[in-house]
Amino acid sequence: MQHTVRVWDHSYEVSVHQKSKTVWIAIGDYDGRRIETKGRSESQALASWREAARYQGNL
C-alpha cells in the first residue's frame, strides 16, 4: 500500500506492507537514501519512517 508522508514541507512516497501478524514494514526513499522501518501497526511503521527521515534531514 502506498502512502504520502510529509517531512519538512516535502512529500515522499512510502510503501507499507504487513510482514506478519504484528510486524509492518515501511520503505521509501528520502533524498536519495532508502529508509526501512518496522512497527506493530501500519501507522506505527509510517510514524517510524517519518521520524527516521527527520533524523536524516538533521544530519
PyMOL commands that set and color helices and strands:
alter all, ss='L'
color gray80, all
select helices_A, chain A and resi 42-57
alter helices_A, ss='H'
color red, helices_A
select strands_A, chain A and resi 2-7+10-20+23-30+33-39
alter strands_A, ss='S'
color yellow, strands_A
deselect
rebuild
show_as cartoon
